[in-house]
């Protein structure tokens, strides 16, 4: 069953944040991820307007999404944004039926 990595972010330092975003596509691909939406047009429907960038990535399984996020290579890439270049909230949610 597929899973979705959903992130919303605020970029504080575009130069440092780009060091992170330059590394992430290869890491995501290594874990079978496919970017469905990244940084495109959006309309905030409800909630705080703190975030300006939204990302949705599909993984073949929940476990692959979690493995990607917790991998050493992702941690090294994320260190660029975690140093203050950006603020991010990330979830991984299993897809499938809306009700079980």
N, CA, C and O atoms as CSV, one atom per row, in Angstrom:
chain,resi,resn,atom,element,x,y,z
A,1,UNK,N,N,0.843,-1.170,0.000
A,1,UNK,CA,C,0.000,0.000,0.000
A,1,UNK,C,C,0.897,1.245,0.000
A,1,UNK,O,O,1.836,1.309,0.794
A,2,UNK,N,N,0.641,2.229,-0.858
A,2,UNK,CA,C,1.500,3.408,-0.913
A,2,UNK,C,C,1.373,4.260,0.351
A,2,UNK,O,O,0.405,4.161,1.105
A,3,UNK,N,N,2.375,5.086,0.547
A,3,UNK,CA,C,2.374,6.044,1.649
A,3,UNK,C,C,2.825,7.388,1.091
A,3,UNK,O,O,3.485,7.455,0.054
A,4,UNK,N,N,2.460,8.446,1.789
A,4,UNK,CA,C,2.742,9.798,1.321
A,4,UNK,C,C,3.490,10.591,2.376
A,4,UNK,O,O,3.079,10.676,3.533
A,5,UNK,N,N,4.587,11.161,1.947
A,5,UNK,CA,C,5.396,12.061,2.767
A,5,UNK,C,C,4.845,13.434,2.444
A,5,UNK,O,O,4.913,13.872,1.296
A,6,UNK,N,N,4.313,14.109,3.415
A,6,UNK,CA,C,3.724,15.426,3.222
A,6,UNK,C,C,4.488,16.413,4.101
A,6,UNK,O,O,4.574,16.237,5.316
A,7,UNK,N,N,5.035,17.441,3.483
A,7,UNK,CA,C,5.812,18.423,4.226
A,7,UNK,C,C,5.351,19.828,3.874
A,7,UNK,O,O,4.953,20.120,2.747
A,8,UNK,N,N,5.422,20.675,4.875
A,8,UNK,CA,C,5.186,22.087,4.640
A,8,UNK,C,C,6.356,22.826,5.256
A,8,UNK,O,O,6.803,22.503,6.357
A,9,UNK,N,N,6.847,23.826,4.532
A,9,UNK,CA,C,8.072,24.468,4.983
A,9,UNK,C,C,8.048,25.978,4.804
A,9,UNK,O,O,7.290,26.539,4.013
A,10,UNK,N,N,8.906,26.590,5.573
A,10,UNK,CA,C,9.166,28.027,5.494
A,10,UNK,C,C,10.665,28.165,5.275
A,10,UNK,O,O,11.460,27.664,6.070
A,11,UNK,N,N,11.048,28.830,4.219
A,11,UNK,CA,C,12.463,28.993,3.888
A,11,UNK,C,C,12.956,30.309,4.492
A,11,UNK,O,O,12.441,31.382,4.177
A,12,UNK,N,N,13.952,30.210,5.356
A,12,UNK,CA,C,14.530,31.392,5.997
A,12,UNK,C,C,15.797,31.865,5.299
A,12,UNK,O,O,16.080,33.063,5.275
A,13,UNK,N,N,16.564,30.936,4.731
A,13,UNK,CA,C,17.813,31.251,4.041
A,13,UNK,C,C,17.856,30.442,2.747
A,13,UNK,O,O,18.259,29.279,2.752
A,14,UNK,N,N,17.438,31.061,1.631
A,14,UNK,CA,C,17.346,30.320,0.364
A,14,UNK,C,C,18.655,29.681,-0.097
A,14,UNK,O,O,18.620,28.605,-0.694
A,15,UNK,N,N,19.791,30.294,0.152
A,15,UNK,CA,C,21.069,29.755,-0.293
A,15,UNK,C,C,21.383,28.460,0.453
A,15,UNK,O,O,21.745,27.462,-0.171
A,16,UNK,N,N,21.251,28.464,1.772
A,16,UNK,CA,C,21.506,27.256,2.561
A,16,UNK,C,C,20.443,26.195,2.311
A,16,UNK,O,O,20.753,25.004,2.269
A,17,UNK,N,N,19.196,26.615,2.145
A,17,UNK,CA,C,18.100,25.669,1.907
A,17,UNK,C,C,18.310,24.926,0.588
A,17,UNK,O,O,17.980,23.745,0.473
A,18,UNK,N,N,18.860,25.624,-0.401
A,18,UNK,CA,C,19.120,24.988,-1.700
A,18,UNK,C,C,20.144,23.859,-1.580
A,18,UNK,O,O,20.082,22.888,-2.334
A,19,UNK,N,N,21.073,23.976,-0.647
A,19,UNK,CA,C,22.041,22.891,-0.430
A,19,UNK,C,C,21.298,21.617,-0.023
A,19,UNK,O,O,21.698,20.512,-0.391
A,20,UNK,N,N,20.233,21.778,0.726
A,20,UNK,CA,C,19.372,20.656,1.127
A,20,UNK,C,C,18.587,20.137,-0.077
A,20,UNK,O,O,18.607,18.940,-0.364
A,21,UNK,N,N,17.902,21.028,-0.776
A,21,UNK,CA,C,17.035,20.592,-1.882
A,21,UNK,C,C,17.827,20.014,-3.053
A,21,UNK,O,O,17.281,19.227,-3.827
A,22,UNK,N,N,19.086,20.380,-3.200
A,22,UNK,CA,C,19.913,19.799,-4.266
A,22,UNK,C,C,20.206,18.322,-4.006
A,22,UNK,O,O,20.375,17.552,-4.951
A,23,UNK,N,N,20.266,17.924,-2.750
A,23,UNK,CA,C,20.619,16.543,-2.396
A,23,UNK,C,C,19.419,15.602,-2.301
A,23,UNK,O,O,19.558,14.397,-2.513
A,24,UNK,N,N,18.261,16.137,-1.988
A,24,UNK,CA,C,17.104,15.299,-1.648
A,24,UNK,C,C,16.556,14.443,-2.792
A,24,UNK,O,O,16.201,13.293,-2.536
A,25,UNK,N,N,16.462,14.925,-4.036
A,25,UNK,CA,C,15.864,14.077,-5.079
A,25,UNK,C,C,16.524,12.708,-5.231
A,25,UNK,O,O,15.821,11.709,-5.383
A,26,UNK,N,N,17.831,12.638,-5.195
A,26,UNK,CA,C,18.523,11.352,-5.316
A,26,UNK,C,C,18.250,10.432,-4.139
A,26,UNK,O,O,18.145,9.216,-4.302
A,27,UNK,N,N,18.137,11.011,-2.964
A,27,UNK,CA,C,17.853,10.221,-1.762
A,27,UNK,C,C,16.442,9.647,-1.834
A,27,UNK,O,O,16.226,8.474,-1.527
A,28,UNK,N,N,15.501,10.463,-2.232
A,28,UNK,CA,C,14.112,10.016,-2.356
A,28,UNK,C,C,14.011,8.884,-3.378
A,28,UNK,O,O,13.347,7.878,-3.129
A,29,UNK,N,N,14.667,9.047,-4.522
A,29,UNK,CA,C,14.634,8.022,-5.570
A,29,UNK,C,C,15.216,6.705,-5.069
A,29,UNK,O,O,14.708,5.636,-5.410
A,30,UNK,N,N,16.266,6.767,-4.270
A,30,UNK,CA,C,16.901,5.560,-3.739
A,30,UNK,C,C,15.913,4.709,-2.933
A,30,UNK,O,O,16.032,3.484,-2.894
A,31,UNK,N,N,14.941,5.363,-2.291
A,31,UNK,CA,C,13.955,4.658,-1.474
A,31,UNK,C,C,12.629,4.442,-2.209
A,31,UNK,O,O,11.621,4.097,-1.592
A,32,UNK,N,N,12.636,4.647,-3.523
A,32,UNK,CA,C,11.450,4.382,-4.332
A,32,UNK,C,C,10.436,5.501,-4.339
A,32,UNK,O,O,9.307,5.308,-4.789
A,33,UNK,N,N,10.818,6.672,-3.847
A,33,UNK,CA,C,9.889,7.798,-3.773
A,33,UNK,C,C,9.702,8.505,-5.098
A,33,UNK,O,O,10.595,8.530,-5.946
A,34,UNK,N,N,8.534,9.071,-5.254
A,34,UNK,CA,C,8.187,9.827,-6.465
A,34,UNK,C,C,7.544,11.139,-6.019
A,34,UNK,O,O,6.522,11.132,-5.332
A,35,UNK,N,N,8.145,12.262,-6.410
A,35,UNK,CA,C,7.606,13.565,-6.039
A,35,UNK,C,C,6.336,13.824,-6.842
A,35,UNK,O,O,6.352,13.800,-8.073
A,36,UNK,N,N,5.232,14.071,-6.132
A,36,UNK,CA,C,3.959,14.368,-6.783
A,36,UNK,C,C,3.704,15.872,-6.851
A,36,UNK,O,O,3.094,16.358,-7.803
A,37,UNK,N,N,4.165,16.597,-5.855
A,37,UNK,CA,C,4.005,18.059,-5.829
A,37,UNK,C,C,5.157,18.639,-5.023
A,37,UNK,O,O,5.530,18.107,-3.977
A,38,UNK,N,N,5.719,19.746,-5.527
A,38,UNK,CA,C,6.815,20.391,-4.801
A,38,UNK,C,C,6.880,21.861,-5.177
A,38,UNK,O,O,7.227,22.220,-6.302
A,39,UNK,N,N,6.540,22.700,-4.217
A,39,UNK,CA,C,6.731,24.130,-4.392
A,39,UNK,C,C,5.851,24.792,-5.436
A,39,UNK,O,O,6.156,25.905,-5.865
A,40,UNK,N,N,4.778,24.156,-5.857
A,40,UNK,CA,C,3.914,24.733,-6.883
A,40,UNK,C,C,2.877,25.687,-6.310
A,40,UNK,O,O,2.897,26.036,-5.130
A,41,UNK,N,N,1.992,26.086,-7.172
A,41,UNK,CA,C,0.905,26.989,-6.795
A,41,UNK,C,C,0.054,26.325,-5.712
A,41,UNK,O,O,-0.233,25.130,-5.785
A,42,UNK,N,N,-0.342,27.102,-4.716
A,42,UNK,CA,C,-1.195,26.569,-3.656
A,42,UNK,C,C,-2.148,27.661,-3.170
A,42,UNK,O,O,-1.927,28.853,-3.387
A,43,UNK,N,N,-3.172,27.231,-2.533
A,43,UNK,CA,C,-4.103,28.149,-1.881
A,43,UNK,C,C,-4.371,27.605,-0.482
A,43,UNK,O,O,-4.897,26.503,-0.331
A,44,UNK,N,N,-4.018,28.360,0.514
A,44,UNK,CA,C,-4.251,27.954,1.888
A,44,UNK,C,C,-5.747,28.027,2.164
A,44,UNK,O,O,-6.365,29.080,2.013
A,45,UNK,N,N,-6.312,26.919,2.562
A,45,UNK,CA,C,-7.747,26.852,2.794
A,45,UNK,C,C,-8.099,27.060,4.268
A,45,UNK,O,O,-9.159,27.594,4.594
A,46,UNK,N,N,-7.196,26.629,5.152
A,46,UNK,CA,C,-7.464,26.757,6.582
A,46,UNK,C,C,-6.157,26.557,7.325
A,46,UNK,O,O,-5.305,25.782,6.889
A,47,UNK,N,N,-5.995,27.234,8.419
A,47,UNK,CA,C,-4.810,27.061,9.252
A,47,UNK,C,C,-3.862,28.236,9.158
A,47,UNK,O,O,-4.116,29.191,8.424
A,48,UNK,N,N,-2.760,28.168,9.907
A,48,UNK,CA,C,-1.797,29.280,9.938
A,48,UNK,C,C,-1.086,29.445,8.607
A,48,UNK,O,O,-0.864,28.476,7.881
A,49,UNK,N,N,-0.732,30.683,8.297
A,49,UNK,CA,C,-0.075,30.957,7.013
A,49,UNK,C,C,1.445,31.044,7.151
A,49,UNK,O,O,2.094,31.779,6.407
A,50,UNK,N,N,2.004,30.310,8.080
A,50,UNK,CA,C,3.441,30.315,8.335
A,50,UNK,C,C,4.242,29.702,7.188
A,50,UNK,O,O,5.359,30.138,6.912
A,51,UNK,N,N,3.688,28.708,6.528
A,51,UNK,CA,C,4.439,27.954,5.528
A,51,UNK,C,C,4.145,28.441,4.116
A,51,UNK,O,O,3.012,28.798,3.793
A,52,UNK,N,N,5.201,28.451,3.261
A,52,UNK,CA,C,5.041,28.924,1.885
A,52,UNK,C,C,5.365,27.861,0.846
A,52,UNK,O,O,5.225,28.106,-0.352
A,53,UNK,N,N,5.790,26.698,1.282
A,53,UNK,CA,C,6.198,25.650,0.337
A,53,UNK,C,C,5.620,24.329,0.817
A,53,UNK,O,O,5.668,24.013,2.006
A,54,UNK,N,N,5.079,23.571,-0.108
A,54,UNK,CA,C,4.426,22.312,0.228
A,54,UNK,C,C,4.957,21.213,-0.683
A,54,UNK,O,O,5.189,21.435,-1.871
A,55,UNK,N,N,5.147,20.021,-0.110
A,55,UNK,CA,C,5.729,18.904,-0.848
A,55,UNK,C,C,4.919,17.641,-0.565
A,55,UNK,O,O,4.557,17.377,0.582
A,56,UNK,N,N,4.637,16.865,-1.607
A,56,UNK,CA,C,3.982,15.562,-1.456
A,56,UNK,C,C,4.807,14.552,-2.246
A,56,UNK,O,O,5.038,14.720,-3.444
A,57,UNK,N,N,5.248,13.499,-1.554
A,57,UNK,CA,C,6.061,12.459,-2.179
A,57,UNK,C,C,5.389,11.121,-1.916
A,57,UNK,O,O,5.011,10.822,-0.783
A,58,UNK,N,N,5.240,10.324,-2.953
A,58,UNK,CA,C,4.646,8.994,-2.813
A,58,UNK,C,C,5.753,7.945,-2.716
A,58,UNK,O,O,6.704,7.955,-3.498
A,59,UNK,N,N,5.614,7.046,-1.753
A,59,UNK,CA,C,6.509,5.906,-1.603
A,59,UNK,C,C,5.703,4.625,-1.789
A,59,UNK,O,O,4.508,4.607,-1.494
A,60,UNK,N,N,6.329,3.559,-2.270
A,60,UNK,CA,C,5.605,2.296,-2.450
A,60,UNK,C,C,5.003,1.761,-1.152
A,60,UNK,O,O,3.933,1.152,-1.161
A,61,UNK,N,N,5.701,1.994,-0.033
A,61,UNK,CA,C,5.199,1.520,1.260
A,61,UNK,C,C,5.483,2.564,2.335
A,61,UNK,O,O,6.344,3.428,2.169
A,62,UNK,N,N,4.760,2.473,3.419
A,62,UNK,CA,C,4.980,3.320,4.585
A,62,UNK,C,C,6.410,3.142,5.095
A,62,UNK,O,O,7.091,4.115,5.420
A,63,UNK,N,N,6.850,1.896,5.158
A,63,UNK,CA,C,8.179,1.589,5.670
A,63,UNK,C,C,9.287,2.236,4.842
A,63,UNK,O,O,10.288,2.689,5.397
A,64,UNK,N,N,9.116,2.284,3.519
A,64,UNK,CA,C,10.123,2.915,2.669
A,64,UNK,C,C,10.172,4.427,2.901
A,64,UNK,O,O,11.248,5.024,2.884
A,65,UNK,N,N,9.021,5.038,3.114
A,65,UNK,CA,C,8.988,6.472,3.414
A,65,UNK,C,C,9.688,6.783,4.723
A,65,UNK,O,O,10.471,7.729,4.805
A,66,UNK,N,N,9.407,5.988,5.751
A,66,UNK,CA,C,10.045,6.181,7.055
A,66,UNK,C,C,11.548,5.919,6.951
A,66,UNK,O,O,12.351,6.661,7.516
A,67,UNK,N,N,11.927,4.855,6.223
A,67,UNK,CA,C,13.344,4.533,6.056
A,67,UNK,C,C,14.088,5.677,5.364
A,67,UNK,O,O,15.226,5.978,5.724
A,68,UNK,N,N,13.469,6.302,4.396
A,68,UNK,CA,C,14.083,7.427,3.705
A,68,UNK,C,C,14.311,8.577,4.671
A,68,UNK,O,O,15.415,9.115,4.753
A,69,UNK,N,N,13.272,8.953,5.402
A,69,UNK,CA,C,13.365,10.086,6.311
A,69,UNK,C,C,14.393,9.847,7.418
A,69,UNK,O,O,15.093,10.774,7.824
A,70,UNK,N,N,14.485,8.626,7.899
A,70,UNK,CA,C,15.387,8.326,9.017
A,70,UNK,C,C,16.781,7.876,8.557
A,70,UNK,O,O,17.626,7.543,9.388
A,71,UNK,N,N,17.023,7.865,7.255
A,71,UNK,CA,C,18.323,7.424,6.733
A,71,UNK,C,C,19.430,8.429,7.065
A,71,UNK,O,O,19.179,9.618,7.262
A,72,UNK,N,N,20.647,7.918,7.120
A,72,UNK,CA,C,21.807,8.774,7.376
A,72,UNK,C,C,21.962,9.831,6.286
A,72,UNK,O,O,22.256,10.991,6.575
A,73,UNK,N,N,21.761,9.422,5.024
A,73,UNK,CA,C,21.952,10.378,3.933
A,73,UNK,C,C,20.929,11.501,3.965
A,73,UNK,O,O,21.259,12.645,3.653
A,74,UNK,N,N,19.678,11.190,4.340
A,74,UNK,CA,C,18.685,12.264,4.465
A,74,UNK,C,C,19.026,13.153,5.655
A,74,UNK,O,O,18.898,14.374,5.571
A,75,UNK,N,N,19.453,12.561,6.747
A,75,UNK,CA,C,19.839,13.342,7.924
A,75,UNK,C,C,20.955,14.326,7.612
A,75,UNK,O,O,20.934,15.462,8.086
A,76,UNK,N,N,21.927,13.899,6.820
A,76,UNK,CA,C,23.035,14.790,6.437
A,76,UNK,C,C,22.532,15.931,5.561
A,76,UNK,O,O,22.954,17.075,5.728
A,77,UNK,N,N,21.635,15.627,4.633
A,77,UNK,CA,C,21.071,16.674,3.775
A,77,UNK,C,C,20.204,17.626,4.592
A,77,UNK,O,O,20.286,18.843,4.425
A,78,UNK,N,N,19.380,17.077,5.467
A,78,UNK,CA,C,18.467,17.895,6.275
A,78,UNK,C,C,19.215,18.801,7.242
A,78,UNK,O,O,18.664,19.806,7.692
A,79,UNK,N,N,20.449,18.470,7.567
A,79,UNK,CA,C,21.240,19.309,8.471
A,79,UNK,C,C,21.376,20.730,7.926
A,79,UNK,O,O,21.474,21.678,8.705
A,80,UNK,N,N,21.384,20.891,6.595
A,80,UNK,CA,C,21.474,22.231,6.006
A,80,UNK,C,C,20.263,23.077,6.383
A,80,UNK,O,O,20.411,24.249,6.728
A,81,UNK,N,N,19.070,22.498,6.321
A,81,UNK,CA,C,17.893,23.291,6.661
A,81,UNK,C,C,17.651,23.335,8.162
A,81,UNK,O,O,17.124,24.321,8.678
A,82,UNK,N,N,18.031,22.279,8.861
A,82,UNK,CA,C,17.833,22.235,10.316
A,82,UNK,C,C,18.729,23.225,11.049
A,82,UNK,O,O,18.493,23.516,12.221
A,83,UNK,N,N,19.745,23.743,10.384
A,83,UNK,CA,C,20.634,24.719,11.006
A,83,UNK,C,C,20.017,26.118,11.025
A,83,UNK,O,O,20.667,27.081,11.430
A,84,UNK,N,N,18.773,26.225,10.589
A,84,UNK,CA,C,18.079,27.512,10.593
A,84,UNK,C,C,17.680,28.005,9.224
A,84,UNK,O,O,17.004,29.027,9.108
A,85,UNK,N,N,18.091,27.286,8.164
A,85,UNK,CA,C,17.761,27.706,6.802
A,85,UNK,C,C,16.274,27.554,6.500
A,85,UNK,O,O,15.739,28.218,5.612
A,86,UNK,N,N,15.614,26.676,7.246
A,86,UNK,CA,C,14.185,26.475,7.023
A,86,UNK,C,C,13.521,25.838,8.220
A,86,UNK,O,O,14.170,25.257,9.090
A,87,UNK,N,N,12.213,25.964,8.237
A,87,UNK,CA,C,11.388,25.318,9.255
A,87,UNK,C,C,10.435,24.392,8.524
A,87,UNK,O,O,9.792,24.793,7.554
A,88,UNK,N,N,10.343,23.151,8.988
A,88,UNK,CA,C,9.567,22.148,8.261
A,88,UNK,C,C,8.731,21.319,9.221
A,88,UNK,O,O,9.169,20.994,10.325
A,89,UNK,N,N,7.544,20.985,8.794
A,89,UNK,CA,C,6.714,19.978,9.446
A,89,UNK,C,C,6.513,18.870,8.432
A,89,UNK,O,O,6.121,19.128,7.293
A,90,UNK,N,N,6.779,17.637,8.838
A,90,UNK,CA,C,6.698,16.502,7.925
A,90,UNK,C,C,5.890,15.386,8.570
A,90,UNK,O,O,6.047,15.094,9.756
A,91,UNK,N,N,5.024,14.766,7.775
A,91,UNK,CA,C,4.322,13.550,8.207
A,91,UNK,C,C,4.451,12.516,7.103
A,91,UNK,O,O,4.655,12.856,5.937
A,92,UNK,N,N,4.332,11.275,7.475
A,92,UNK,CA,C,4.205,10.202,6.495
A,92,UNK,C,C,2.916,9.495,6.830
A,92,UNK,O,O,2.714,9.055,7.962
A,93,UNK,N,N,2.049,9.385,5.853
A,93,UNK,CA,C,0.735,8.796,6.068
A,93,UNK,C,C,0.511,7.676,5.054
A,93,UNK,O,O,0.804,7.827,3.868
A,94,UNK,N,N,-0.002,6.575,5.531
A,94,UNK,CA,C,-0.304,5.444,4.657
A,94,UNK,C,C,-1.535,5.759,3.835
A,94,UNK,O,O,-2.518,6.288,4.354
A,95,UNK,N,N,-1.485,5.437,2.554
A,95,UNK,CA,C,-2.621,5.641,1.677
A,95,UNK,C,C,-3.570,4.465,1.765
A,95,UNK,O,O,-3.406,3.597,2.622
A,96,UNK,N,N,-4.529,4.427,0.915
A,96,UNK,CA,C,-5.467,3.312,0.908
A,96,UNK,C,C,-6.871,3.808,1.146
A,96,UNK,O,O,-7.197,4.968,0.891
A,97,UNK,N,N,-7.687,2.914,1.636
A,97,UNK,CA,C,-9.089,3.225,1.873
A,97,UNK,C,C,-9.228,4.334,2.915
A,97,UNK,O,O,-8.460,4.405,3.874
A,98,UNK,N,N,-10.207,5.185,2.709
A,98,UNK,CA,C,-10.452,6.272,3.645
A,98,UNK,C,C,-10.966,5.745,4.987
A,98,UNK,O,O,-10.702,6.337,6.033
A,99,UNK,N,N,-11.688,4.653,4.951
A,99,UNK,CA,C,-12.174,4.054,6.188
A,99,UNK,C,C,-11.791,2.590,6.197
A,99,UNK,O,O,-11.703,1.953,5.147
A,100,UNK,N,N,-11.571,2.075,7.349
A,100,UNK,CA,C,-11.194,0.663,7.465
A,100,UNK,C,C,-12.152,-0.033,8.394
A,100,UNK,O,O,-12.018,-1.232,8.634
